[in-house]
């Protein structure tokens, strides 16, 4: 490391008087030292004040600009070196070098800028204001045969595209057309570099669609050439493209207008075909992405019946045997969206014993809160949307009642509410069948607790009282209600600030008094 100090001293002199040979030698020594111990060498470089001299070595005329940019890229891997590089005025000359024709200079310059601005939104914004986006898009177009340069550009865009406002700028600068070109060129190659580029390029494409404005611009009312090209990825034989295609559709499906247009234009069939190709030992990420797309497409009311008659539930149910929580989670969400206010479909699914048994099993998936929550919500939805005695009987027989009772104590009000409404339907339609399970799940005690708790939301109090009234039809549950002092709790709620709660409290009080 002593030789490093000598090198730095020598570099100070030669950088000023520009003796090219000794300058090259000094820069090579620095690169070697950085390769051996980056952190320590970087600290010495900072202490020596040499960074300030680098700006003058980054001019287009300088013969050693690629090496200097390489050194800056190496030192800027250390977080503590990034601000000193900015303070030394290196950003502006580096940005100028992006206009170079020399591929090595471009590569090292891109690395240097990328490392200096890594993780700093304000520095990235500064680069964008200096006009790097159109420059990088142009580079990507010109040098798409150079794997290292392409990768550098793609990584740079990936970092920039984290910011929503920038996504639109990238789209407007023509990045998407470049990405589609890269995908087109690399899709049939099995070279490692090409496979990496295909992945990075198609992932970036999906990232650009996460911005609402950029997504809408590329959708162009479903007529956009980009949208059409992405559609053609779904039936391809390349898993990476299938994945990117399905994720892109899920992103396009973020508003009702787009969803309705896509369903009317046959996207559902394409996604179902894709899922069918991945049923047996299929690709989990593709399964997850295609199910995500179907779930989003099923949100608009007008799409539900169309998707049901296209046979989406049958396709989705093929994945019931999946042991992958992300797939289970999306499968449940898709079914829940499809049966919303669709009584016939809810009844059909609710009588499907295999499905209900699997739901009850997943309601116990303690390690996967998402799967557990969605299973509970689907159980409740099957009852709420079908209002069917047969569905309730199937759920009772499969042991689902205790999970609905537990769901009534969830920390999420929306889930509590869904559970209480489902339980009220059970009590109204099939109380005799469910009586024993409701008793052993301690439903009455839980309702007492919900009504006594000041933190319970008004709709929870309201639905708990509706449920209490419905339970009076069972002798054993009625006795439990009498044993707990419900009258005290309920009469307090008559003066509740929420009108519906106050009214329901009066009705419930009358009912309790009459029946006592």
Phi, psi and omega in degrees: 000343176297319181299332179296317179299318179298315181302315182297320178297314183297320182297323180301319183287309185293330180297328181279313184267002170056048171275104194305313186297309183293331178296311178303316181300315180299318182294321177298318178300317180298316180298322177296314181298321179294324180293327181281314180210092188298311187299310184296317180298318180298319179300318181293321179298318181296314183296331186282346181075014184287336183306321182301329183281340184297326183305320182287342180268001182258014181287154180304331182283338187295135182278344185252020186298325181295318180294319180297317179297323178297315179299317180297318179300319181292312183292329183284001171292337179271129183302321185292348181265352189289311180297316176305322178296320178294313182298332181280004176072034185273341187295313185299309178298327178295316179300320178301323183291346178294350177269003182293159176264346186280121186294324179294317178299315181299317182297310183292324179296316179298318179298315183299311180296319180299316182288322180296319186266005183304127175070005180245106181298325184290321178291323178297320179298322179298316178300317183296320178295335179275003172086027183286338186298304179301324181298313181293322179297319180297316179302317183298321179293318185285318191254032187290354176275345182266107188300316184295318180293318179300312181300317180300314179298316182296319179296319179300315180295322179301319179291317182293323188287357175298332184270128185302315183299328183286329181306315182296318179300319180296319179295316182292335180279358176090018181298321186299318180300320177298316182296318180297324179295315179299314180301313180304317184289325190263352193300327184261004185273147174248016174287140185304315180302317183292322179296318178298315181297319179300316181294310182299317182294315182287326175298319182295322177303315180294320179300320180297333181280354179285341176277134184299314183291316181295322180297313183295322181298320182282335180288321179043053178061024179082001180262350187300140181295329180294313179302315181298319182293319180297322177302323183288347178287330189297315178280003184292169180265002183265119184303319182299319180288322176302315182298310182297322179298314181293320178295322179297317179299317179301324180285322175296332184275041181260002171218156189301317182303311179298317182298316183296315180300314184294319180295320179294339183255022167084017181292329184299317180297320179298317181291323179294319177300318180298314180298320179300328180285348184240023181286305181278128184027053182279180180276118187298320183293325178291316178304311183299316183292317182293322177293322177300317181297315180296321180299314180295320181295334184277000184289312180296136184306319186294338182278336190301307183298321181297318182288325178296317182286341175284350177091026182297320183299319181299317180296315184295321183295342178296342183262010179302330184278358182299141177257010184263112183309320180298324179288316178302317184298314182288325177300314181295317181297321181295314180297321181296320178294320185293326187268359181302114181063020177248086190302315186296315180295321180295322180292316181300314180290322183292339178266359180279101188300319180301315181295311185297321179296321179293322179298315181298320178298315182289338177296347181254011183284074186303329183284345185232085185305322182298313180295319181298312181298315182293325179295315177300316183294325179289319177305311181296319182296323180300320180285314186295324184269339179267329187046042188249133178297321182297320180296316180298317179300317180299318183290322177297312183298330181272001177081031184272346188298317184300329181288324178293324178293316177299321181299332179294347179254014182300158178280350180261120183303319184299322179287320177304313185296315179300322181293314183296321180294318179296318180295324178295322177294320178299315182294326181283326189258325188217047186298319181301317182293322189265351189312307184300316182293323180294323180294309185290341177274001177061042182300315185298317179298320181295318179297322179299317181295318181296322181285328182280338185281121182295336184281348181297136180294154181307317183293333177290317179297316181301308184290332177294321180289321176303318182292319178304314180300320182292331183283346184295344180288350180254130185300312186291322180288323177301317180298319178299320180297319180294322183293327177268139186285074182290326183304318181302310184297315185292318183295330175298329185281353179296335180259020181295145184295335179275122186302315182298319180296315182299316180296314181296327178296317178298313180299315183295322180297315178302314183299316181294323182290315182298319188274353188284000000 
